[in-house]
């Protein structure tokens, strides 16, 4: 009985042997060897292994992370290598989360020793695993100039890796991409400056290692200055040692100081260190042992790049490549074309004295120590519950989106083509250029463009490698019908392609396109060097460094103002743009995003859904539209329920609601604010100065301020017998009203005040009220679905209401006095959507600024939303404020400076300026019975749920940190 068998049997005495049952069952894991107290697990295990088993530990094979039947030949091969070859590790390819976890657990259960699982995750787990977090590539992080993003990327990637059964991540790329023609590194690098790459790489390593995964630096000693893809051939780096020390090795040294656990050697020749230019660094003792181990002092795991790549296989056979890599100093032999053949070659090398068992022991010890440090000797199984809780979490998504937005680099913006925001409306032709035969590329980019408030129409043309000349002609022929052309150019850096430039037909097409008169905006996805191949440059160039969903969305958001462009080039684009180039633009339009992007907790905010769904079931109202936002981020924009209880038409954020008394603040008060800022109105002069007829019956001293504060002395409303047959008669009746109390002594809410103010607006502006509001409020704010409706209008998009007589109104105002005013009134009559009102609210919480323009001055907003000095009144100028005692429709949580308003039909609008927060609730609680007043109890609960979702400042909360860090200032060297 050999030593290995004796050891295993002693461990398994009394324990059932691992037995695979019927197909589909998962075997039970063999317990890991338990070391004696005086010896480490590594020492104990190493002492039990045969030479063949030790050599098996050196090898890592590739296994799919997708589902495979237990009888699939590749699955059976993997099990066989684990069980009989004593494989040391697995590298997972493409997969899905639960399939990979299942595969990892099954393989671990079949292994006598725990397997070291690895995977390429340079831009997050999503690089290989569907429905997990995909982060922008390293160059995007470099463009932010913020190393904290790199640390957080490393942390998130490690957390998801461990939840997917992976222990060693083949990232980060420490290569300095100083060669624009590099076909394989490109955006995988943080940039072209060694200090920038060093800082980012070290930060990524710290984040990853702290989160429990092994970081792997690649591709040593530096793959950035090559123009050959080592998947296809062997690149030769003809530089001297001084250059290597000052550039390529700088990031590796910094990352080793950050305690990176492993280094991957690259398939590239470096004649300055290895005289034989046919020998890659992977197989070179002077590079792997002499430089990395002896000179740089690295004693961690050395991993070869894949041994099935042509950079190795074309010069060396499978067995010789494995022997040479081990001789050079590698510990892990990755993806050998034939592990058994390679093992036999290593055994022959041992027999001939070419390698020694002591060398093998050193490498196996490093491998086992890594497994022990990861805790795999105690637990090697992944709990699927952890996978479900960890992978693709909202905060990880927020990180990816934040990096994407902060990396966007605007290189050119002739004539201010970017951003496209209201009040201009553009007819846009969007063309996607894709370097693959996939017409669906760019969907995320196009979806966001469609939502842009500054885009009137969007026509789409898709060009890819499968397009023919007819497709190109059709795209060009569509140009004259549009006033802007947006081109999304998708060039993905990928192995075995051997190129990174535009396909020739794409280049010819772009040059032809830019000869037309219509301005062209180019959004470059992937390879940022693409503009270097253009003969004529477009009017605007936006560089985005990836092609993933978050990057596409961020780029489109920048074009329509929903994101800024703070990024700076981390590379040089020869003959065009210098390192550090970029035109920073701020975000100018509100953006819909997850709650975590604004310091809110999504799970808490979802309590709003539960509340409103319950109230629909209880028939408090048929449906509701909701808009919640913070700063320039709309964190909830949704419809719940239906227009009516027959459940035929669902409510959406674009359903039009009768705002009722929200008209008073959205239209009437805002109109007064605009004229006040222009100097056309003064609040403390008598109304009669603007409307002489108003001075009748003792009202000559009533001021505009008193109308706004509802302290004018006017009665609240005109009954049906008082209103008269025409709008003009109603106005005359209001002008002739007598005072009900002494102006300024108390506050009595009155619709007559607002109709009077409407008359003032018309008098001072020279426009009818509806036209003034459309031109000066709704159009500038991008509120395309907001406006007054004729008294007898019908609109299928409008949510219906009913009055006490049972009369149904759909698109016609519910308020009787406003209806008699023809549908246009200062007290009611406005129809709008949750989406439009979110624009209005966003303007208020952002100091009156939206779409790059100052719509209202901050001082004006403060003056009109501050509570007036009226006893026992919460009224401000037009607005209401939060009551801190007793009932408030703003609930208990909104702050003391909060302001808002409600509407009879079931609408509510509240702003907490201290938190930059707004909460909008639109319902038709007056359908089918306008006596139902349960909305009174629902409004404050809704407001409280919104406010209680706040968990921090109005900046993204990221994993392991408080708030999103601001970009670090660049050093002079890094500029």
ZAMARGU-4260 file (C-alpha; in steps of 0.2 Angstrom, whole numbers, plus 5000, padded with zeros to 4 digits):
<rodrens>
0) 5000/5000/5000 | 5008/5017/4995 | 5009/5032/5006 | 4996/5041/4998 | 4983/5027/4999
5) 4987/5024/5017 | 4984/5042/5021 | 4968/5044/5012 | 4961/5028/5020 | 4965/5033/5037
10) 4956/5049/5034 | 4941/5041/5027 | 4940/5027/5040 | 4921/5026/5045 | 4916/5038/5032
15) 4907/5033/5016 | 4918/5034/5001 | 4912/5047/4988 | 4900/5038/4976 | 4892/5046/4961
20) 4874/5040/4961 | 4862/5041/4946 | 4863/5054/4933 | 4858/5071/4939 | 4863/5068/4957
25) 4877/5077/4965 | 4891/5067/4974 | 4895/5071/4992 | 4912/5079/4995 | 4926/5070/5002
30) 4931/5079/5019 | 4947/5089/5017 | 4963/5082/5026 | 4964/5089/5044 | 4982/5093/5049
35) 4989/5089/5065 | 4991/5104/5077 | 5009/5105/5074 | 5009/5105/5055 | 5000/5116/5043
40) 4987/5109/5031 | 4999/5112/5016 | 5014/5103/5025 | 5003/5088/5029 | 4995/5087/5011
45) 5011/5089/5002 | 5019/5075/5012 | 5006/5063/5006 | 5007/5067/4987 | 5015/5056/4974
50) 5025/5064/4961 | 5012/5061/4948 | 4999/5069/4960 | 5010/5084/4963 | 5012/5087/4944
55) 4993/5086/4942 | 4992/5100/4954 | 5001/5112/4942 | 4988/5110/4928 | 4972/5121/4926
60) 4960/5116/4912 | 4946/5125/4905 | 4928/5121/4909 | 4912/5129/4903 | 4901/5138/4916
65) 4886/5133/4906 | 4875/5118/4909 | 4881/5102/4903 | 4873/5085/4905 | 4882/5073/4916
70) 4885/5062/4901 | 4892/5076/4890 | 4910/5070/4884 | 4918/5087/4890 | 4910/5085/4907
75) 4915/5067/4909 | 4933/5072/4903 | 4933/5086/4917 | 4928/5073/4930 | 4941/5061/4924
80) 4955/5074/4925 | 4949/5079/4943 | 4948/5061/4949 | 4962/5052/4941 | 4974/5066/4935
85) 4973/5075/4952 | 4970/5092/4943 | 4975/5107/4953 | 4962/5119/4946 | 4949/5125/4934
90) 4947/5140/4923 | 4929/5143/4919 | 4924/5150/4902 | 4907/5157/4898 | 4893/5153/4909
95) 4878/5158/4919 | 4878/5160/4938 | 4868/5145/4945 | 4875/5133/4931 | 4893/5138/4936
100) 4890/5137/4954 | 4883/5119/4952 | 4898/5115/4941 | 4910/5121/4953 | 4902/5112/4968
105) 4901/5095/4958 | 4919/5097/4953 | 4925/5101/4970 | 4915/5086/4977 | 4924/5074/4965
110) 4941/5081/4970 | 4952/5073/4983 | 4960/5090/4986 | 4951/5107/4984 | 4952/5114/4966
115) 4958/5132/4964 | 4945/5139/4953 | 4949/5154/4941 | 4941/5165/4928 | 4945/5180/4917
120) 4935/5194/4925 | 4945/5210/4919 | 4929/5220/4918 | 4919/5211/4931 | 4911/5194/4932
125) 4900/5199/4917 | 4915/5197/4906 | 4911/5178/4907 | 4895/5176/4916 | 4878/5181/4910
130) 4867/5192/4921 | 4882/5196/4932 | 4890/5213/4934 | 4899/5220/4919 | 4910/5234/4923
135) 4917/5246/4910 | 4935/5241/4904 | 4951/5247/4913 | 4954/5261/4901 | 4937/5269/4906
140) 4943/5269/4924 | 4959/5277/4919 | 4949/5291/4910 | 4941/5295/4927 | 4958/5298/4935
145) 4950/5291/4951 | 4960/5276/4958 | 4945/5273/4971 | 4935/5267/4956 | 4948/5254/4953
150) 4948/5248/4971 | 4929/5247/4971 | 4930/5237/4954 | 4942/5225/4962 | 4931/5223/4977
155) 4915/5220/4968 | 4923/5208/4956 | 4931/5198/4970 | 4914/5197/4979 | 4905/5191/4964
160) 4919/5179/4959 | 4919/5170/4976 | 4900/5169/4975 | 4902/5161/4958 | 4914/5148/4965
165) 4930/5157/4959 | 4945/5160/4969 | 4958/5167/4957 | 4954/5181/4946 | 4964/5184/4930
170) 4965/5203/4932 | 4970/5217/4933 | 4979/5220/4916 | 4995/5229/4922 | 5001/5233/4904
175) 5004/5251/4898 | 4996/5253/4882 | 5008/5265/4874 | 5005/5258/4856 | 4990/5264/4847
180) 4991/5249/4835 | 4990/5236/4849 | 4976/5224/4843 | 4974/5214/4860 | 4977/5226/4875
185) 4969/5243/4870 | 4955/5247/4882 | 4960/5232/4893 | 4974/5244/4900 | 4971/5259/4911
190) 4981/5270/4899 | 4998/5275/4891 | 5006/5283/4906 | 5015/5271/4919 | 5011/5281/4934
195) 4992/5281/4930 | 4992/5262/4926 | 5002/5259/4942 | 4990/5268/4953 | 4975/5260/4946
200) 4982/5243/4946 | 4988/5244/4964 | 4971/5250/4969 | 4962/5236/4960 | 4973/5223/4968
205) 4970/5230/4986 | 4951/5230/4983 | 4951/5212/4976 | 4963/5204/4989 | 4954/5213/5003
210) 4938/5205/4997 | 4945/5187/4997 | 4950/5183/4979 | 4968/5181/4972 | 4972/5195/4960
215) 4983/5191/4945 | 4994/5204/4936 | 4995/5202/4918 | 5004/5201/4906 | 5022/5201/4913
220) 5033/5209/4909 | 5021/5220/4899 | 5011/5218/4883 | 5006/5236/4880 | 5019/5240/4866
225) 5015/5227/4854 | 5006/5227/4837 | 5003/5208/4837 | 4990/5198/4845 | 4999/5184/4854
230) 4984/5173/4852 | 4989/5172/4833 | 5008/5174/4834 | 5023/5179/4845 | 5025/5197/4848
235) 5043/5204/4849 | 5046/5218/4861 | 5062/5226/4855 | 5066/5238/4870 | 5081/5240/4881
240) 5081/5237/4900 | 5081/5255/4904 | 5065/5257/4895 | 5057/5242/4903 | 5061/5249/4920
245) 5054/5266/4917 | 5038/5260/4908 | 5032/5242/4907 | 5038/5237/4925 | 5032/5252/4934
250) 5014/5245/4936 | 5020/5228/4941 | 5031/5234/4955 | 5017/5245/4962 | 5005/5230/4961
255) 5017/5218/4969 | 5019/5231/4983 | 5000/5230/4985 | 5003/5212/4988 | 4995/5204/4972
260) 4995/5185/4975 | 4999/5180/4957 | 5007/5185/4941 | 5003/5179/4923 | 5017/5179/4911
265) 5014/5184/4893 | 5018/5176/4877 | 5029/5190/4870 | 5048/5189/4867 | 5060/5202/4875
270) 5077/5200/4867 | 5085/5212/4879 | 5082/5199/4893 | 5080/5183/4883 | 5092/5182/4869
275) 5082/5170/4859 | 5068/5180/4851 | 5058/5164/4848 | 5056/5161/4866 | 5041/5170/4875
280) 5043/5177/4892 | 5031/5162/4898 | 5046/5150/4894 | 5060/5161/4898 | 5070/5158/4914
285) 5079/5175/4914 | 5062/5184/4913 | 5051/5173/4925 | 5064/5168/4937 | 5078/5180/4935
290) 5068/5196/4934 | 5051/5192/4942 | 5057/5180/4956 | 5075/5185/4960 | 5076/5203/4956
295) 5058/5209/4960 | 5057/5197/4974 | 5040/5189/4970 | 5036/5173/4978 | 5018/5171/4974
300) 5010/5161/4961 | 5016/5162/4943 | 5003/5158/4930 | 5007/5155/4912 | 4996/5163/4899
305) 4985/5150/4890 | 4997/5137/4883 | 4985/5134/4869 | 4989/5151/4861 | 4998/5152/4845
310) 5011/5163/4853 | 5017/5147/4861 | 5011/5133/4851 | 5019/5138/4834 | 5036/5136/4841
315) 5035/5123/4854 | 5025/5107/4856 | 5013/5103/4870 | 5025/5094/4881 | 5040/5105/4878
320) 5030/5121/4881 | 5024/5114/4898 | 5042/5109/4903 | 5050/5125/4897 | 5036/5135/4906
325) 5040/5126/4922 | 5058/5127/4920 | 5056/5146/4918 | 5048/5147/4935 | 5029/5145/4932
330) 5019/5136/4945 | 5002/5135/4936 | 5001/5128/4918 | 4986/5136/4911 | 4975/5127/4897
335) 4988/5115/4891 | 4982/5107/4874 | 4984/5090/4882 | 4987/5089/4901 | 4992/5070/4901
340) 5004/5072/4887 | 5012/5088/4896 | 5013/5078/4912 | 5022/5064/4904 | 5034/5077/4897
345) 5037/5084/4914 | 5040/5066/4922 | 5053/5063/4908 | 5061/5079/4912 | 5062/5074/4930
350) 5069/5057/4926 | 5083/5065/4915 | 5087/5078/4928 | 5081/5092/4918 | 5070/5097/4933
355) 5070/5092/4951 | 5057/5086/4963 | 5062/5100/4974 | 5057/5112/4961 | 5040/5103/4959
360) 5038/5104/4978 | 5041/5123/4978 | 5027/5126/4965 | 5015/5114/4973 | 5018/5122/4990
365) 5013/5139/4983 | 4997/5132/4975 | 4992/5123/4992 | 4996/5138/5002 | 4985/5148/4991
370) 4971/5136/4994 | 4974/5136/5012 | 4975/5155/5013 | 4958/5155/5004 | 4951/5143/5017
375) 4947/5129/5004 | 4954/5116/5016 | 4939/5120/5027 | 4925/5124/5015 | 4926/5122/4996
380) 4907/5123/4992 | 4897/5138/4986 | 4881/5141/4994 | 4869/5145/4980 | 4859/5157/4992
385) 4875/5168/4993 | 4876/5168/4974 | 4858/5174/4973 | 4862/5188/4986 | 4878/5194/4979
390) 4879/5193/4960 | 4873/5208/4950 | 4867/5217/4966 | 4861/5235/4963 | 4876/5243/4971
395) 4887/5234/4960 | 4877/5240/4945 | 4878/5258/4952 | 4897/5257/4952 | 4898/5251/4934
400) 4886/5265/4929 | 4896/5278/4939 | 4912/5273/4931 | 4904/5273/4914 | 4897/5291/4916
405) 4913/5298/4924 | 4924/5291/4910 | 4915/5299/4896 | 4927/5310/4886 | 4920/5323/4874
410) 4935/5327/4862 | 4926/5338/4850 | 4910/5348/4851 | 4909/5361/4837 | 4894/5372/4838
415) 4888/5365/4855 | 4881/5350/4846 | 4881/5340/4863 | 4870/5340/4872 | 4853/5339/4863
420) 4841/5346/4876 | 4825/5357/4876 | 4819/5369/4871 | 4826/5363/4854 | 4819/5348/4847
425) 4829/5338/4834 | 4825/5325/4821 | 4839/5313/4823 | 4846/5299/4812 | 4855/5286/4822
430) 4867/5275/4813 | 4876/5260/4822 | 4892/5254/4814 | 4896/5237/4821 | 4912/5227/4817
435) 4902/5210/4818 | 4888/5203/4809 | 4875/5207/4823 | 4862/5219/4819 | 4856/5221/4838
440) 4872/5229/4844 | 4868/5246/4851 | 4850/5243/4857 | 4854/5251/4874 | 4862/5266/4866
445) 4847/5268/4855 | 4834/5266/4869 | 4841/5280/4879 | 4842/5291/4864 | 4823/5289/4861
450) 4820/5295/4879 | 4829/5311/4876 | 4818/5326/4879 | 4828/5336/4865 | 4824/5323/4852
455) 4808/5324/4842 | 4810/5309/4831 | 4823/5296/4830 | 4826/5286/4814 | 4838/5271/4815
460) 4849/5263/4802 | 4860/5248/4807 | 4876/5244/4797 | 4887/5229/4801 | 4898/5217/4792
465) 4883/5208/4785 | 4876/5224/4777 | 4877/5226/4758 | 4879/5242/4747 | 4861/5245/4747
470) 4860/5247/4766 | 4874/5260/4765 | 4865/5269/4751 | 4849/5269/4761 | 4857/5276/4777
475) 4865/5290/4766 | 4849/5294/4758 | 4840/5297/4774 | 4852/5310/4780 | 4843/5326/4772
480) 4827/5322/4781 | 4836/5325/4798 | 4845/5339/4807 | 4857/5328/4816 | 4866/5312/4813
485) 4872/5302/4828 | 4884/5288/4824 | 4888/5274/4837 | 4904/5265/4831 | 4906/5248/4840
490) 4923/5241/4839 | 4927/5227/4852 | 4944/5222/4856 | 4944/5203/4856 | 4956/5189/4854
495) 4960/5181/4838 | 4953/5196/4828 | 4970/5203/4824 | 4963/5220/4821 | 4956/5235/4830
500) 4951/5247/4817 | 4935/5251/4807 | 4931/5239/4794 | 4935/5247/4777 | 4917/5250/4772
505) 4913/5258/4788 | 4927/5270/4786 | 4922/5275/4768 | 4904/5277/4774 | 4909/5289/4788
510) 4920/5299/4776 | 4905/5300/4764 | 4893/5304/4778 | 4904/5319/4784 | 4904/5327/4767
515) 4885/5330/4769 | 4879/5346/4777 | 4870/5338/4792 | 4881/5339/4808 | 4887/5322/4813
520) 4890/5317/4831 | 4901/5301/4833 | 4900/5291/4849 | 4915/5279/4849 | 4913/5263/4858
525) 4927/5251/4862 | 4943/5256/4853 | 4946/5275/4857 | 4959/5277/4843 | 4946/5275/4829
530) 4946/5293/4825 | 4964/5292/4819 | 4958/5283/4804 | 4946/5296/4798 | 4950/5308/4785
535) 4937/5321/4790 | 4932/5323/4808 | 4913/5324/4813 | 4907/5339/4822 | 4906/5331/4839
540) 4916/5316/4846 | 4912/5307/4862 | 4923/5293/4867 | 4916/5279/4877 | 4929/5265/4881
545) 4917/5249/4882 | 4903/5242/4873 | 4893/5235/4888 | 4875/5241/4892 | 4880/5253/4906
550) 4893/5262/4894 | 4880/5263/4880 | 4867/5270/4891 | 4880/5283/4898 | 4885/5289/4881
555) 4867/5291/4875 | 4864/5300/4892 | 4878/5312/4888 | 4871/5316/4871 | 4854/5320/4878
560) 4861/5329/4893 | 4857/5316/4906 | 4875/5314/4910 | 4891/5325/4910 | 4907/5322/4901
565) 4920/5323/4915 | 4933/5310/4907 | 4950/5314/4901 | 4959/5304/4888 | 4971/5291/4897
570) 4980/5289/4880 | 4986/5300/4865 | 4977/5298/4849 | 4991/5302/4836 | 4990/5318/4827
575) 4973/5322/4834 | 4971/5323/4853 | 4984/5323/4867 | 4984/5313/4883 | 4972/5322/4895
580) 4961/5329/4882 | 4942/5331/4885 | 4929/5345/4886 | 4920/5343/4903 | 4901/5346/4902
585) 4890/5345/4917 | 4874/5334/4918 | 4860/5345/4911 | 4844/5334/4911 | 4837/5323/4924
590) 4841/5305/4922 | 4831/5290/4927 | 4842/5278/4938 | 4841/5265/4952 | 4838/5272/4969
595) 4855/5268/4975 | 4862/5280/4962 | 4855/5294/4973 | 4858/5288/4990 | 4842/5279/4992
600) 4838/5261/4996 | 4828/5252/4983 | 4821/5239/4994 | 4814/5253/5006 | 4807/5263/4991
605) 4798/5248/4984 | 4787/5249/5000 | 4778/5262/4989 | 4773/5249/4977 | 4766/5238/4991
610) 4756/5253/4998 | 4748/5258/4981 | 4745/5240/4975 | 4735/5237/4991 | 4725/5253/4989
615) 4721/5249/4972 | 4714/5232/4978 | 4705/5241/4991 | 4697/5252/4978 | 4704/5268/4985
620) 4708/5273/4967 | 4710/5263/4951 | 4728/5267/4948 | 4742/5279/4952 | 4758/5286/4943
625) 4773/5290/4954 | 4789/5300/4951 | 4802/5301/4965 | 4819/5309/4962 | 4834/5316/4971
630) 4845/5329/4964 | 4846/5326/4945 | 4842/5308/4947 | 4824/5301/4945 | 4824/5286/4956
635) 4806/5280/4953 | 4795/5283/4938 | 4781/5271/4937 | 4763/5267/4934 | 4753/5256/4946
640) 4735/5249/4942 | 4723/5255/4929 | 4714/5270/4922 | 4698/5262/4928 | 4693/5247/4939
645) 4689/5237/4923 | 4707/5234/4922 | 4708/5237/4903 | 4721/5251/4902 | 4736/5251/4913
650) 4743/5267/4921 | 4761/5272/4915 | 4772/5287/4919 | 4766/5294/4903 | 4747/5293/4908
655) 4739/5311/4908 | 4731/5315/4925 | 4720/5330/4929 | 4731/5339/4941 | 4717/5349/4949
660) 4725/5362/4961 | 4742/5357/4957 | 4738/5369/4942 | 4740/5383/4955 | 4759/5380/4958
665) 4764/5371/4942 | 4756/5384/4930 | 4750/5400/4939 | 4763/5402/4953 | 4777/5398/4941
670) 4771/5410/4928 | 4771/5424/4941 | 4789/5418/4946 | 4794/5420/4928 | 4787/5438/4927
675) 4793/5443/4944 | 4811/5438/4939 | 4809/5448/4923 | 4804/5463/4933 | 4787/5463/4925
680) 4778/5460/4942 | 4781/5467/4959 | 4773/5457/4974 | 4769/5471/4986 | 4760/5483/4974
685) 4741/5482/4973 | 4733/5470/4960 | 4723/5485/4954 | 4738/5493/4947 | 4739/5478/4934
690) 4720/5475/4934 | 4710/5491/4937 | 4694/5482/4938 | 4700/5472/4953 | 4700/5488/4964
695) 4681/5487/4965 | 4672/5485/4982 | 4686/5488/4994 | 4700/5478/4985 | 4711/5492/4979
700) 4725/5489/4992 | 4725/5470/4990 | 4743/5465/4984 | 4749/5450/4973 | 4758/5444/4988
705) 4741/5442/4997 | 4734/5433/4982 | 4749/5421/4983 | 4748/5419/5002 | 4729/5416/5001
710) 4726/5431/5012 | 4718/5442/5000 | 4701/5442/5008 | 4692/5434/4993 | 4680/5419/4996
715) 4686/5402/4991 | 4675/5398/4976 | 4661/5403/4965 | 4646/5392/4965 | 4637/5387/4949
720) 4624/5401/4951 | 4638/5414/4953 | 4649/5410/4938 | 4640/5417/4923 | 4639/5409/4906
725) 4656/5413/4899 | 4674/5414/4905 | 4673/5433/4903 | 4658/5433/4914 | 4667/5423/4928
730) 4682/5435/4927 | 4670/5450/4929 | 4662/5442/4944 | 4678/5439/4952 | 4684/5457/4949
735) 4668/5463/4957 | 4669/5452/4973 | 4668/5460/4990 | 4680/5455/5003 | 4676/5442/5016
740) 4689/5447/5029 | 4702/5459/5031 | 4717/5456/5019 | 4733/5450/5028 | 4724/5445/5044
745) 4722/5426/5040 | 4723/5414/5026 | 4709/5406/5017 | 4713/5395/5003 | 4704/5402/4987
750) 4703/5397/4969 | 4698/5415/4965 | 4716/5421/4970 | 4723/5410/4956 | 4711/5415/4943
755) 4715/5433/4947 | 4734/5430/4945 | 4730/5422/4929 | 4723/5438/4923 | 4738/5447/4929
760) 4749/5436/4919 | 4739/5438/4903 | 4739/5457/4906 | 4758/5459/4909 | 4764/5446/4896
765) 4752/5451/4882 | 4748/5432/4879 | 4734/5421/4884 | 4738/5410/4899 | 4739/5394/4890
770) 4751/5400/4877 | 4761/5409/4890 | 4763/5393/4900 | 4767/5383/4885 | 4780/5395/4878
775) 4788/5400/4895 | 4786/5384/4906 | 4781/5368/4898 | 4792/5369/4882 | 4808/5375/4891
780) 4806/5361/4904 | 4803/5347/4891 | 4785/5345/4898 | 4779/5339/4881 | 4763/5331/4888
785) 4758/5345/4899 | 4745/5358/4895 | 4727/5364/4897 | 4713/5354/4888 | 4697/5362/4880
790) 4682/5360/4892 | 4674/5347/4881 | 4690/5338/4875 | 4692/5319/4875 | 4709/5311/4876
795) 4712/5292/4878 | 4728/5295/4886 | 4720/5305/4900 | 4715/5295/4916 | 4696/5298/4919
800) 4687/5307/4933 | 4669/5308/4939 | 4660/5321/4948 | 4646/5320/4961 | 4633/5319/4947
805) 4642/5303/4941 | 4647/5312/4925 | 4663/5305/4918 | 4677/5316/4911 | 4692/5309/4901
810) 4703/5323/4896 | 4691/5337/4901 | 4694/5346/4918 | 4685/5339/4933 | 4684/5356/4942
815) 4667/5364/4938 | 4674/5382/4939 | 4689/5378/4928 | 4677/5369/4916 | 4666/5384/4915
820) 4682/5394/4911 | 4684/5384/4895 | 4697/5372/4903 | 4710/5386/4905 | 4710/5392/4923
825) 4723/5398/4936 | 4715/5387/4949 | 4714/5370/4939 | 4713/5363/4922 | 4731/5358/4919
830) 4734/5340/4913 | 4751/5332/4915 | 4761/5316/4918 | 4772/5309/4931 | 4787/5310/4919
835) 4784/5329/4915 | 4781/5333/4933 | 4798/5325/4937 | 4806/5337/4925 | 4798/5352/4934
840) 4803/5345/4951 | 4820/5342/4946 | 4822/5360/4941 | 4816/5365/4958 | 4828/5354/4968
845) 4843/5359/4957 | 4842/5377/4961 | 4831/5382/4946 | 4843/5375/4933 | 4839/5362/4920
850) 4844/5358/4902 | 4860/5369/4904 | 4849/5384/4907 | 4844/5394/4923 | 4825/5392/4922
855) 4822/5401/4939 | 4835/5409/4950 | 4838/5400/4967 | 4833/5416/4976 | 4816/5416/4968
860) 4813/5398/4972 | 4817/5402/4990 | 4807/5417/4991 | 4791/5409/4984 | 4793/5392/4994
865) 4797/5400/5011 | 4782/5401/5023 | 4774/5418/5025 | 4771/5427/5041 | 4753/5424/5043
870) 4746/5417/5059 | 4741/5399/5059 | 4745/5397/5041 | 4757/5386/5032 | 4756/5395/5016
875) 4770/5401/5006 | 4769/5411/4989 | 4757/5400/4979 | 4765/5385/4988 | 4760/5376/5004
880) 4773/5371/5017 | 4776/5357/5029 | 4766/5358/5045 | 4777/5352/5059 | 4762/5349/5070
885) 4747/5338/5067 | 4742/5332/5050 | 4752/5335/5034 | 4750/5327/5017 | 4769/5327/5017
890) 4769/5315/5031 | 4781/5315/5046 | 4798/5313/5038 | 4799/5328/5026 | 4809/5342/5033
895) 4803/5359/5040 | 4808/5368/5024 | 4798/5356/5013 | 4785/5364/5001 | 4772/5356/4990
900) 4754/5356/4986 | 4739/5344/4983 | 4725/5342/4971 | 4707/5337/4973 | 4707/5323/4960
905) 4720/5314/4971 | 4737/5322/4966 | 4751/5327/4977 | 4768/5335/4975 | 4781/5338/4988
910) 4799/5344/4989 | 4812/5343/5003 | 4825/5355/4998 | 4837/5350/5012 | 4838/5332/5004
915) 4836/5338/4986 | 4821/5326/4986 | 4804/5326/4977 | 4789/5314/4978 | 4775/5315/4966
920) 4759/5305/4967 | 4745/5306/4954 | 4729/5296/4956 | 4711/5298/4950 | 4704/5295/4968
925) 4688/5304/4961 | 4684/5289/4950 | 4671/5282/4951 | 4665/5292/4966 | 4673/5309/4971
930) 4667/5307/4989 | 4680/5294/4993 | 4693/5303/5004 | 4705/5289/5008 | 4718/5298/4999
935) 4720/5309/5014 | 4727/5295/5024 | 4737/5288/5009 | 4747/5304/5005 | 4757/5305/5021
940) 4761/5287/5021 | 4767/5288/5003 | 4778/5303/5008 | 4785/5294/5023 | 4790/5278/5013
945) 4799/5289/5000 | 4808/5299/5013 | 4813/5283/5024 | 4822/5276/5009 | 4836/5289/5011
950) 4852/5281/5017 | 4865/5294/5013 | 4869/5310/5003 | 4862/5312/4985 | 4877/5303/4977
955) 4879/5285/4973 | 4882/5273/4988 | 4895/5261/4983 | 4901/5244/4990 | 4911/5246/5005
960) 4911/5265/5005 | 4900/5279/5010 | 4898/5290/4995 | 4905/5292/4977 | 4922/5299/4978
965) 4926/5315/4968 | 4939/5314/4955 | 4957/5316/4961 | 4966/5331/4955 | 4979/5325/4942
970) 4997/5328/4945 | 5008/5338/4933 | 5015/5322/4926 | 4998/5314/4924 | 4990/5328/4915
</rodrens>
